[in-house]
């Protein structure tokens, strides 16, 4: 399974974060309208991501939930019929949460910068740095500096956790 180093933080302004990312040389790739439906599973997390005007995919991932900067291993599979799969998985597993967001995607030295406006939650930045070598942690530090991420703004919860309430634990 591929592995990423991830970090999420609350931000006051998407526009300010976007300006900082561009100034640092991050390249804009796309604006994405996404709906993630999380299903109840015994281990890890399973979500179906539907993307307006783009491909849908089923994503399974596992990660430690006790730190803000965390390693995540994941698998993705394309989904041709997302509505039918959502109905089936909803009946079989149950829906845990639904997260709707507008995402501005930037790339920086192989890392993904997500500038997200999440319905009902607010504005966030999320970094995903592919784990390729020892440089991974250095890129994460650089991203935190580039976007001026303060420790007080860092969040160790996923969007689904925040929708359910910060005390949610997927293992409960």
N, C-alpha and C positions, 0 to 999 in steps of 0.2 A: 504494500500500500504506500502511496506517496505520503510525505510528511511535510507539514508547514509549522513554522513558528508564528503564533498569532497574538494580536493585542487589539483590544477595543477600548476607546475612550469617548467620553462625552465631549462635545465641542460647542462653543457658543455660536459660531457662525460657519456655515458651509462655505460661504463666499471667501472668508478670510483663510480658511484651511485650503481651499482650492488655489488661492493666490500664492500661498506659501509653497504648495506642491509644485505649481508651475514655475515659480522662481527658482526652485531647486533643480529643475530639469525634468520633472516627472512629465510623462507624456499622456495626454488625455486619450482614452480609447472609446468610451461610450457612456451614454446615460441609459440605465436599465430600470425597468419597472418590474419588480419581482414580488411574487407571493410564495412564501415558504410555508407548507403545511407539515407540521411535526407530528409524528405518530408515536404512540406508546410502544416502547420496546424494552426488553429486559436489560440490554447492555448498550452503551453508546447512545447515539442519536440517529434517527432516520427522518429525513425530510424530503418532500417532493417540491422542487423549485419550478414554478411556472414563470415564464418570462414573456411579457408582452412583446410580440413581434420577433421572438427568438425561441431557441430550443428549450424544451423542458428536460429536467434530469432528476433522477433519484440519487440522493446523496446520503451515504452512511459515514459517520465519523465517530472516533473515540479520542478522548483527550482527558487530561487531568483537569479537575474542576476547582482546584484549591489555590491556584495562582492566577494573576492577571495576564502575565506573559506565559503562554503555554504551548506545548507541542501537541499537534493534532495529526492523527493519521486518518486517511479518508479514502473512500471509493466513490466513483460517480458512474452512472449508467444513463445513457440517453433514453428518453421516454417519448414514444410516438403518440400515445393516447393518454394524456395526463388526467383528463376528467374521469375516464374509466378506472384508471389506477387509483385515483383519489377515492372514488366510491368503494373500490374493493378493499384498499388498506384501511379506510375508515371503518368499514364493517368488521374486518378481521382483527385490527389492532386498536382502534379508537384514535381519535384526534387529540393530541395534547395541546397544541396551540397553533394559531395562524399568524404569521408575521408578514405585513405588507410594507414595502419600502421602495423608495426611489433611490437609486445608487448611481453615483458618478464614479466611473472606474478610471484610475490612473495607473501607469506602470512606472516603476523606479528601480533600476538596477536588478531587474528580474522579480521584484516584489510587487504585489498588488496593493494599491491604496484604494479603499472603498470609502467614499464620502456619502454617508447614508442619511436620509430623512425617513425615519421609521414612524409609521402611523401610530399615534397614541403614545409614543415614547420621546420623540425629539430628534436631535441631530447628533451624529456620531461619526468617528473615523475608525476604520478597522484596517489593520495591516495583516497581510498574509505573506510571509517570506518563505519561499521553498527551501527546505533543508537540503542543501547541497554539500556544504562543508563548514569549516569553522567560521567562515565569513558571515554565516547566517545571523548570528547574534550581533555582529558589528553592523550589519545593514539595519537590523531592528533598532539599535541605538541611534543610528543616523536618522532613521525615519522619525523617531520620537523627538529628536532635536529639530529636524527640518520643520515639523508641524507644531513645535513648541508644546508638546504634550506634558502636562504637569502630572505628578504622581496622584494628586487628589482627584484627577479626572479619569483615571484608568479604572476600568470596570472588568471584573472577572466573570460576569454573567453573560450568557447569550441573550439575544433579543427575546427568545421564547421564555427564558427564565424571568426576564423583566416583565413580560406580559403576565406571567403567572404569579409574580411576586418574587422578590429577591431571595427569599428563604427556600425556594424550590430546589430540590435535589433530584436529578434524574434517577438516582439509585433508591429513592424512597418508595 
